[in-house]
Amino acid sequence: MESLTFIDVTKRFTDGLETITALQSTQFSIQPGEFVALIGPSGSGKSTFLTLAGGLQTPTSGTLLINGRSYNGLSEKKRASLRFNEIGFILQSSNLIPFLTVEQQLILVDKINKKSNEAYQGQLLEDLNITALAKKFPQELSGGERQRVAIARALYNDPAIILADEPTASLDSERAFEVVDILFKESKGKNKATIMVTHDQRMIEKCDAVYEMKDGVLSRL
């Protein structure tokens, strides 16, 4: 079963009297363990695609499935629950909570889940080589370290799908390749479907497939 499926999905916005089609009718699917890249110029529709994939927007038409389950018509409460349990977001800015330590960022997920996952927390920090950072605050970390922590937080709830929006954009080349290696290993090692939006085509070498977005039209390269 596909982890994520777009069936004839479109997205249109109204700007005054003008209707803008941000995403043309789109077919897309990704399997568990598949690592794909999405490239394209700014304003081409990449962010719209990713926010639709993550359930942050609803399509104008068409159907979106996560693990075979449609979430088009779900209430916002059920959509939020589905996002929390099935999707891990990694953003360019890392979006860590500034007044929480690395360890506390993950404990917060436990509190929302109303369960403790202390053993997995330790294993995840070790896997990402950030155990020594557990008591540090985001402002004490380098850009690469913050991205590793953001990846840990995204993976902590064991989501089926990872959506990474320009996760290497603010990093130097060495750290950028490290982040891509982590995403690749997590995707393959833990059977997660991963979509990485990137403007840097050096980052796509390990991807199973590359898609390009142009003027709201998605095509596989």
C-alpha positions as CSV (number, residue, x, y, z in Angstrom):
1,M,0.0,0.0,0.0
2,E,1.2,3.5,-0.9
3,S,2.1,5.7,2.1
4,L,0.8,8.8,0.3
5,T,-1.4,9.2,-2.8
6,F,-2.6,12.2,-4.8
7,I,-5.5,11.4,-7.1
8,D,-6.4,14.3,-9.5
9,V,-5.5,16.8,-6.8
10,T,-5.7,20.5,-7.6
11,K,-5.3,23.6,-5.5
12,R,-6.6,27.1,-6.5
13,F,-6.5,30.4,-4.6
14,T,-8.6,33.5,-5.1
15,D,-6.8,36.8,-5.2
16,G,-9.4,39.5,-5.6
17,L,-11.2,38.8,-8.9
18,E,-8.3,36.5,-10.1
19,T,-8.2,32.7,-9.5
20,I,-4.7,31.3,-9.3
21,T,-4.0,27.6,-9.9
22,A,-1.1,26.8,-7.6
23,L,-1.3,23.0,-8.4
24,Q,-2.6,21.6,-11.6
25,S,-4.4,18.2,-11.6
26,T,-1.7,16.0,-10.0
27,Q,-1.2,12.2,-9.7
28,F,1.5,11.1,-7.3
29,S,2.3,8.2,-5.0
30,I,5.1,7.1,-2.8
31,Q,5.8,3.7,-1.2
32,P,7.1,3.0,2.3
33,G,10.9,3.1,2.3
34,E,11.0,5.3,-0.8
35,F,13.1,8.5,-0.8
36,V,12.2,11.1,-3.4
37,A,13.2,14.7,-4.2
38,L,11.1,17.5,-5.4
39,I,12.9,20.3,-7.3
40,G,11.7,23.4,-9.2
41,P,12.0,27.2,-9.2
42,S,10.5,29.4,-6.5
43,G,6.8,29.9,-6.9
44,S,6.4,26.8,-9.0
45,G,4.0,25.0,-6.5
46,K,6.5,23.0,-4.4
47,S,5.3,24.4,-1.1
48,T,1.7,24.0,-2.0
49,F,2.3,20.4,-2.9
50,L,4.1,19.8,0.5
51,T,1.4,21.5,2.6
52,L,-1.3,19.5,0.8
53,A,0.8,16.3,1.4
54,G,1.0,17.2,5.1
55,G,-2.7,18.0,5.5
56,L,-2.0,21.6,6.3
57,Q,-4.3,22.6,3.4
58,T,-7.2,21.0,1.7
59,P,-7.3,20.4,-2.1
60,T,-9.7,22.3,-4.2
61,S,-10.5,19.0,-5.9
62,G,-9.2,15.5,-6.0
63,T,-8.4,13.0,-3.3
64,L,-5.5,12.6,-0.9
65,L,-4.8,9.3,0.8
66,I,-2.5,8.5,3.7
67,N,-1.9,4.7,4.0
68,G,-5.1,4.2,2.0
69,R,-7.2,6.5,4.1
70,S,-8.7,9.7,2.7
71,Y,-8.3,12.7,4.9
72,N,-10.1,15.2,2.6
73,G,-13.4,15.2,4.6
74,L,-11.9,14.8,8.1
75,S,-12.6,17.3,10.8
76,E,-9.7,19.6,11.7
77,K,-9.3,17.7,15.0
78,K,-9.0,14.4,13.2
79,R,-6.7,15.9,10.6
80,A,-4.5,17.2,13.3
81,S,-4.4,13.8,14.9
82,L,-3.5,12.2,11.6
83,R,-0.7,14.7,11.0
84,F,0.7,14.2,14.5
85,N,0.7,10.4,14.3
86,E,1.6,9.8,10.6
87,I,3.7,12.7,9.4
88,G,7.0,14.1,10.5
89,F,7.8,17.7,9.3
90,I,11.4,18.9,8.9
91,L,11.7,22.6,7.9
92,Q,14.5,24.8,6.7
93,S,14.5,26.9,9.9
94,S,14.3,23.8,12.2
95,N,11.5,25.5,14.2
96,L,12.8,24.3,17.6
97,I,11.2,25.8,20.7
98,P,13.9,28.2,22.0
99,F,13.3,27.8,25.7
100,L,13.4,23.9,25.7
101,T,16.5,21.8,25.7
102,V,17.0,19.1,23.1
103,E,15.7,16.5,25.6
104,Q,12.7,18.6,26.5
105,Q,11.7,19.0,22.8
106,L,11.1,15.3,22.7
107,I,9.5,15.1,26.2
108,L,6.9,17.6,24.9
109,V,5.9,15.0,22.2
110,D,5.5,12.4,25.0
111,K,3.3,14.8,26.9
112,I,1.1,15.4,23.9
113,N,1.0,11.6,23.4
114,K,0.3,11.0,27.1
115,K,3.0,8.3,27.2
116,S,6.7,8.0,27.8
117,N,9.1,6.7,25.3
118,E,12.4,7.3,27.1
119,A,14.2,4.2,25.7
120,Y,13.5,5.3,22.1
121,Q,14.5,8.8,22.9
122,G,17.9,7.7,24.0
123,Q,18.3,5.4,20.9
124,L,17.2,8.2,18.5
125,L,19.7,10.7,20.0
126,E,22.4,8.1,19.7
127,D,21.5,7.2,16.1
128,L,21.7,10.9,15.1
129,N,24.9,11.4,17.1
130,I,23.4,14.1,19.3
131,T,23.3,12.4,22.7
132,A,25.9,15.0,24.1
133,L,23.5,17.8,23.1
134,A,20.6,16.6,25.2
135,K,20.8,19.3,27.9
136,K,21.6,22.1,25.5
137,F,19.2,24.8,24.2
138,P,18.8,25.6,20.5
139,Q,20.8,28.8,20.6
140,E,23.8,26.8,21.9
141,L,23.8,24.5,18.8
142,S,25.3,24.9,15.3
143,G,23.0,25.0,12.3
144,G,23.8,21.3,11.5
145,E,23.2,20.3,15.1
146,R,19.8,22.1,15.1
147,Q,18.8,20.3,12.0
148,R,19.7,16.9,13.5
149,V,17.6,17.8,16.5
150,A,14.7,18.8,14.2
151,I,15.1,15.4,12.5
152,A,15.0,13.7,15.8
153,R,11.8,15.5,16.8
154,A,10.2,14.7,13.4
155,L,11.1,11.0,13.8
156,Y,10.3,10.6,17.5
157,N,6.6,9.8,17.0
158,D,7.6,7.2,14.4
159,P,5.7,8.7,11.5
160,A,5.0,6.8,8.3
161,I,5.9,9.8,6.2
162,I,8.7,12.4,6.4
163,L,8.2,15.8,4.6
164,A,11.4,17.8,4.5
165,D,11.2,21.3,3.1
166,E,14.6,22.6,2.1
167,P,16.3,20.9,5.1
168,T,19.8,21.7,3.9
169,A,19.3,25.3,2.6
170,S,21.0,27.0,5.6
171,L,23.9,24.5,5.9
172,D,27.3,24.3,4.5
173,S,28.0,21.5,2.0
174,E,29.4,19.0,4.5
175,R,26.5,19.4,7.0
176,A,24.0,19.4,4.1
177,F,25.3,16.0,2.8
178,E,25.2,14.7,6.4
179,V,21.5,15.6,6.7
180,V,20.6,13.9,3.4
181,D,22.5,10.8,4.6
182,I,20.4,10.8,7.7
183,L,17.2,11.1,5.8
184,F,18.3,8.3,3.4
185,K,19.2,5.9,6.2
186,E,16.0,6.6,8.2
187,S,13.9,6.1,5.0
188,K,15.5,2.8,4.1
189,G,16.3,1.5,7.6
190,K,12.9,2.3,9.1
191,N,10.7,2.0,5.9
192,K,9.5,5.6,5.9
193,A,8.3,7.4,2.8
194,T,10.3,10.6,2.5
195,I,9.8,13.6,0.3
196,M,12.6,16.2,0.3
197,V,12.1,19.6,-1.4
198,T,15.5,21.0,-2.4
199,H,16.9,23.6,-4.7
200,D,20.4,22.0,-4.6
201,Q,20.6,19.2,-7.2
202,R,23.8,17.9,-5.5
203,M,21.5,16.6,-2.8
204,I,19.5,14.3,-5.0
205,E,22.0,11.5,-5.7
206,K,20.6,9.1,-3.2
207,C,17.0,9.6,-4.1
208,D,15.0,6.8,-5.7
209,A,13.1,9.3,-7.9
210,V,13.2,13.0,-8.7
211,Y,10.1,15.1,-9.5
212,E,10.1,18.6,-10.9
213,M,7.4,21.2,-10.3
214,K,6.9,23.9,-13.0
215,D,3.9,26.3,-13.0
216,G,2.0,23.9,-10.8
217,V,2.6,20.9,-13.0
218,L,4.4,17.9,-11.4
219,S,6.4,15.6,-13.6
220,R,8.9,12.8,-12.9
221,L,12.4,13.2,-14.3
